Amino acid sequence: MVSESLSGGMKLPFVVGLDDSDTPYDVVDALALAPFTTGEQPWARSARVDRLRPGATLLPTGARLLRSVVEEARDSRLAVGEGWTVRAVRWRGGGGEVTVTAVTEQLARGVLDDVLRASTVDTGPESAVTMGFWYLSSQRGPIRTSRRTATTSWSAIRGNYASTAVADLDKLMAVRRESIIGRLILLHGPAGTGKTTVLRALANEWRSWCQVDCVLDPESLFADPAYLMEVAIGFDDDGDADPDADIDLADSPLADTALADTALADTALADMAAANGAGPDGEADAPADRMGQSSGRRWRLLVIEDCDELIRGDGRGSAGQQLSRLLNLTDGLVGQGREVLVALTTNEDLLRLHPAVVRPGRCLAQIEVGALPHGEAVSWLGSADGVGSTMTLAELFALRDGRGLPRPAHSDPSHGLYL
């Protein structure tokens, strides 16, 4: 397939090679890119939708369907209208994504808005926030997707935590952008004590000024400098949309390509930063400006759970190098100019952590989320039946629900429990 631009004298060839490894889905993707690549429709807008209305097609009013592909896990449609093209994908597990190209920016926005109004369910309750999730794709590089995630207010769960931790957690929940000192948040304690629930509450309490992103593969993040730099540069959910809307929007006067594509443009920058042990400087800060990072934007909190091996005191070799990159992201040159906080959870005892992680001035908060002592556990449960000298939150919920899970004689601290 070969074509040339008909606008502005720009002639950009568009060539697609197909073989027996390609599928009809790949053909739809290629056809959707054609009007943008040729310049006939140089404006693009896209959105990921978390929750779809029953029967939603993700197509705008008056669309003329050109292609339809139905697969086991998804279906894809290509449709056109006057001056625009739409690619709509629905996933069997729920949700979907839409890409619109058009002859003008206003038309692209209008068509996308039409799709979203007709296809998305009403915005969830105030206790739900939009959270980002990063992972490294072997084919597309660093990928960030966002989803609406249920959270809870700190006041609603405050009574689930030991009195020794509550005062420090109160202070953490009350932090605002102007009072930040230190970029690292360290939550440590046994499995099942509710560290993940603390982070969900934190996302709710900080929702007005801080965007929460979870890194699903920290071992890849700190082993791959390009991935690390992409996450450090970040992606701002704000744009011209409500940060708590049910969609993830981005726009560009030239294209709305996958986030992974920006990694290609920044690879040289990332390699330089890795070689020098430093972040971008001067003119190299342009990618951050492109992605919307400035003092007027919300902060970002990168959540990395169960990172025991990364921050142990015996880190050597590649593990030590990964730890160095983590610390460089919080208060080193890589983190300079980036309004980024990093939250770590670990089951390790504080004494086993690397001294560089817990040194004074590095942590915004360093909190032990421990088990409840006997008296507080009895008060929480309303009964002393089955209550030991200390009880984790997971154990108390098990007793309350009548499951009475036995406590193992030898616990394995290397495995976390998401509660």
C-alpha positions in Angstrom: 0.0 0.0 0.0 1.6 3.3 -1.1 0.2 6.8 -1.1 1.3 10.4 -0.9 0.2 13.4 0.9 -2.1 15.8 -1.0 -1.9 18.7 1.5 0.7 21.5 1.9 3.0 20.0 -0.7 4.3 17.5 1.9 4.8 14.1 0.2 5.3 11.4 2.8 5.2 7.8 1.4 3.2 5.3 3.4 4.2 1.7 2.9 2.8 -1.3 4.7 4.2 -4.8 4.2 2.0 -7.7 5.1 2.9 -11.4 5.5 1.3 -14.6 6.9 2.1 -13.5 10.4 -0.2 -10.5 10.2 -3.9 -10.6 11.0 -7.0 -8.6 9.9 -6.6 -6.7 13.2 -3.2 -5.5 11.9 -4.7 -4.4 8.6 -7.3 -2.3 10.5 -4.5 -0.6 12.4 -2.5 0.1 9.2 -5.6 1.5 7.4 -6.4 3.8 10.4 -2.9 5.3 10.2 -3.0 6.0 6.5 -4.9 9.3 6.4 -2.7 10.7 9.2 0.5 9.5 7.7 -0.3 11.0 4.3 -1.3 14.3 5.9 -4.9 14.3 4.6 -6.0 14.2 8.3 -3.1 15.6 10.3 -4.9 15.9 13.6 -5.3 13.0 16.0 -7.0 12.4 19.3 -7.3 9.1 21.3 -8.8 7.8 24.5 -8.8 4.7 26.6 -12.1 4.0 28.2 -12.3 1.9 31.3 -16.0 1.2 31.5 -18.4 1.0 28.5 -22.1 1.3 28.4 -23.9 -2.0 27.5 -23.9 -2.3 23.7 -21.6 0.7 23.1 -19.9 0.5 19.7 -17.3 3.3 20.3 -18.3 4.7 16.9 -19.6 8.3 16.4 -23.0 9.3 15.1 -23.2 8.9 11.3 -20.1 6.6 11.0 -19.8 4.6 7.8 -18.2 1.2 8.7 -15.4 0.1 6.4 -13.8 -2.8 8.3 -14.9 -5.0 11.2 -12.7 -7.7 12.9 -13.9 -10.0 15.7 -11.4 -11.9 17.7 -11.5 -14.0 20.8 -10.3 -11.2 23.2 -11.3 -8.1 21.3 -13.1 -6.6 18.3 -11.9 -3.8 16.1 -13.8 -1.4 13.7 -12.7 1.1 11.2 -15.2 3.8 10.2 -15.2 7.1 8.4 -17.2 10.3 8.1 -16.9 13.7 6.6 -13.3 14.7 7.2 -12.5 12.0 9.8 -11.5 8.4 10.5 -12.1 6.3 13.6 -10.5 3.2 14.8 -12.5 1.6 17.7 -11.3 -1.4 19.8 -13.4 -3.1 22.4 -11.9 -5.7 24.8 -13.8 -8.7 26.0 -12.6 -8.1 29.5 -14.2 -4.6 29.5 -13.2 -1.2 28.2 -11.7 -0.2 24.9 -9.8 2.5 23.0 -10.6 5.0 20.3 -8.4 6.8 17.9 -9.7 9.7 15.7 -7.9 11.4 12.9 -9.4 14.5 11.2 -8.8 17.4 8.9 -8.9 19.9 11.8 -8.2 19.7 15.6 -11.7 21.0 16.4 -13.2 18.2 14.4 -11.0 15.5 15.9 -12.0 16.7 19.4 -15.7 16.9 18.5 -15.8 13.4 17.1 -14.0 11.9 20.1 -16.3 13.7 22.5 -19.3 12.4 20.6 -18.0 8.8 21.0 -17.2 9.2 24.7 -20.6 10.8 25.6 -22.4 7.9 23.9 -20.1 5.0 25.1 -18.8 5.6 28.6 -20.7 5.0 31.8 -21.2 7.8 34.3 -18.2 8.9 36.3 -17.7 6.7 39.3 -18.0 7.7 42.9 -15.7 10.3 44.5 -13.8 7.4 46.2 -12.5 6.3 42.8 -9.4 8.0 41.2 -7.6 7.6 37.9 -4.3 5.7 38.4 -1.6 5.0 35.9 0.1 1.6 35.4 3.5 1.3 33.7 5.0 -1.8 32.2 7.7 -2.6 29.6 6.5 -4.2 26.4 8.9 -6.3 24.5 7.4 -4.9 21.2 6.4 -1.4 22.0 8.8 -0.3 24.8 7.5 1.6 27.9 3.7 1.6 28.1 1.5 3.5 30.4 -2.2 2.8 30.7 -4.7 4.3 33.2 -7.7 2.9 35.0 -10.3 4.1 37.5 -9.3 2.5 40.8 -11.5 2.4 43.9 -9.9 4.1 46.9 -11.0 5.0 50.4 -10.7 7.9 52.7 -8.1 7.8 55.4 -10.7 8.5 58.1 -12.6 5.4 57.1 -9.7 3.0 57.6 -7.6 4.8 60.3 -8.9 2.4 63.0 -7.3 -0.5 61.2 -3.8 0.5 62.1 -1.7 0.2 65.2 -1.5 3.3 67.4 2.3 3.4 66.9 1.8 4.0 63.2 -1.3 6.2 63.1 0.3 9.5 64.1 2.9 9.2 61.3 0.3 8.1 58.8 -1.9 11.1 59.8 1.1 13.4 58.9 1.6 11.6 55.6 -2.0 11.9 54.5 -1.9 15.7 55.4 1.1 16.4 53.2 0.6 18.9 50.4 2.9 20.0 47.5 4.2 23.0 49.4 5.3 21.0 52.4 7.3 18.2 50.6 10.7 17.5 52.1 12.2 14.4 50.8 11.0 12.4 47.8 10.9 8.8 49.1 8.0 7.2 51.0 9.0 3.9 52.7 6.3 1.7 54.2 7.7 -1.4 55.8 6.2 -4.2 57.9 5.0 -7.8 57.9 2.8 -9.1 55.1 -0.9 -8.5 55.6 -0.7 -5.3 57.7 -2.4 -3.1 55.1 0.5 -1.2 53.3 -1.3 -1.3 50.0 -4.5 0.0 51.5 -2.5 2.9 52.9 -1.4 3.8 49.4 -4.9 3.6 48.1 -6.0 6.0 50.8 -3.0 8.2 50.0 -4.2 8.4 46.3 -7.6 9.6 47.6 -6.2 12.1 50.1 -3.7 13.6 47.5 -6.0 13.4 44.5 -6.2 17.2 44.1 -2.5 17.7 43.6 -0.8 14.3 43.0 -1.3 11.7 40.3 -0.5 8.1 41.3 1.3 5.7 38.9 2.1 2.1 39.7 5.1 0.4 38.2 4.2 -3.2 37.5 7.7 -4.4 36.7 10.3 -2.6 38.9 13.0 -5.1 38.1 12.7 -3.9 34.4 12.4 -0.3 35.3 15.7 0.0 37.1 17.5 -2.4 34.8 16.6 -0.4 31.6 17.8 3.2 31.5 15.5 4.1 28.6 12.5 2.8 30.5 13.5 4.7 33.7 13.9 7.9 31.8 10.5 7.5 30.1 8.9 7.1 33.5 10.9 10.0 35.0 9.7 12.3 32.2 6.3 10.9 32.8 2.8 11.5 31.4 0.4 14.1 32.7 -3.2 13.0 32.9 -4.3 16.6 33.4 -4.2 18.2 29.9 -7.5 19.8 29.2 -9.4 17.0 30.9 -10.7 16.5 34.4 -7.9 14.5 36.2 -10.6 12.2 37.7 -12.4 11.6 34.4 -13.0 8.1 33.3 -10.8 8.4 30.2 -7.1 8.9 29.5 -6.6 11.6 26.9 -3.6 13.0 25.0 -3.3 15.2 22.0 -0.8 16.6 19.5 -1.1 18.8 16.4 0.8 16.1 14.6 -0.1 12.8 16.1 -1.4 10.9 19.1 0.9 7.9 18.9 1.4 5.3 21.6 3.3 6.6 24.6 6.0 4.0 23.8 6.9 5.9 20.7 8.3 8.8 22.7 10.9 6.4 24.0 12.4 6.2 20.5 12.9 10.0 20.5 14.4 10.0 24.0 16.7 6.9 23.7 19.8 9.0 23.1 19.0 11.1 26.1 18.4 8.1 28.2 21.7 6.5 27.2 23.6 9.6 28.0 21.9 9.8 31.4 22.8 6.2 32.1 26.4 6.7 31.1 26.9 9.8 33.2 24.8 8.7 36.1 22.8 11.9 35.6 19.6 13.1 34.2 18.8 15.5 31.3 19.9 19.1 31.5 19.4 22.3 29.7 17.9 21.9 26.3 17.4 18.2 27.0 14.5 19.1 29.3 12.3 19.7 26.2 10.7 16.2 26.3 9.5 16.9 29.8 7.9 20.1 28.7 6.3 18.3 25.8 4.7 15.8 28.2 3.3 18.6 30.3 5.7 18.5 33.3 6.0 21.9 34.9 5.6 23.5 38.3 1.9 24.2 37.5 1.1 20.5 37.0 0.3 17.9 39.5 3.0 15.9 41.2 3.4 12.2 40.5 3.7 9.4 43.0 5.4 6.3 41.6 4.3 3.2 43.6 6.7 0.2 43.7 5.4 -2.6 45.9 7.2 -5.5 47.4 10.7 -4.3 46.4 12.5 -6.3 49.1 15.4 -7.4 47.0 15.9 -4.0 45.5 16.5 -2.2 48.8 18.2 -4.8 50.9 21.5 -3.9 52.6 23.4 -6.6 50.8 22.7 -5.2 47.3 25.7 -5.9 45.0 26.4 -6.0 41.3 23.3 -5.4 39.2 21.1 -5.1 42.3 23.3 -2.4 43.6 23.2 -0.6 40.2 19.4 -0.8 40.2 19.3 0.7 43.8 21.5 3.5 42.7 19.1 4.4 39.8 16.2 4.3 42.2 17.9 6.8 44.6 19.0 8.9 41.6 15.3 9.2 40.6 14.3 10.4 44.1 17.0 13.1 44.8 19.7 12.7 42.2 20.3 14.4 38.9 17.7 12.2 37.1 15.0 13.4 39.5 16.0 17.1 39.2 13.2 19.2 37.7 10.7 16.3 38.0 8.0 16.6 40.5 8.1 12.9 41.3 7.7 11.1 44.6 8.5 7.4 45.0 6.6 5.1 47.4 8.1 1.7 48.3 6.6 -1.1 50.3 8.6 -3.9 51.7 8.2 -6.7 54.2 11.9 -6.4 55.3 12.9 -5.2 58.7 14.3 -1.7 58.7 17.6 -2.9 59.9 18.0 -5.1 56.8 17.6 -2.2 54.4 20.4 -0.5 52.6 21.6 2.5 54.7 21.4 4.7 51.6 17.7 4.2 51.5 17.0 5.3 55.0 19.6 8.0 55.4 18.3 11.3 56.9 16.7 13.7 54.5 15.9 11.2 51.8 12.5 10.1 53.1 9.4 12.2 53.1 8.0 9.4 55.4 9.5 6.2 56.8 6.7 4.3 58.5 6.5 0.9 60.0 3.0 -0.5 59.3 3.0 -3.2 61.9 0.6 -5.8 63.4 -1.9 -4.6 66.0 -0.9 -5.5 69.6 -3.3 -7.8 71.6 -5.3 -5.1 73.2 -5.9 -3.1 70.0 -6.7 -6.3 68.1 -9.3 -7.3 70.7 -10.8 -3.8 70.5 -10.9 -4.0 66.7 -12.5 -7.5 66.6 -14.8 -7.0 69.6 -13.7 -10.4 71.0 -10.6 -12.1 72.3 -11.4 -15.4 70.7 -8.5 -16.5 68.5 -6.5 -13.3 69.1 -2.8 -13.7 69.7 -0.2 -11.4 71.1 -0.1 -9.5 67.8 -2.4 -9.7 64.8 -2.1 -8.5 61.3 -5.0 -6.9 59.6 -5.4 -9.8 57.3 -5.7 -12.2 60.2 -8.3 -10.0 61.9 -10.4 -9.9 58.8 -10.1 -13.7 58.6 -11.3 -14.1 62.2 -14.1 -11.6 61.7 -15.3 -13.4 58.6 -15.2 -16.8 60.4 -12.4 -18.2 58.3 -10.0 -18.6 61.2 -6.9 -19.0 59.1 -4.1 -20.6 61.0 -0.9 -18.6 61.5 2.1 -20.4 59.9 4.8 -21.5 62.2 7.4 -20.0 60.0 6.3 -17.0 57.8 8.0 -16.2 54.6 8.6 -12.4 54.5 9.6 -12.4 50.9 6.0 -12.6 49.7 3.7 -9.7 50.1 -0.1 -9.7 50.7 -2.1 -7.1 48.9 -4.4 -5.7 51.6 
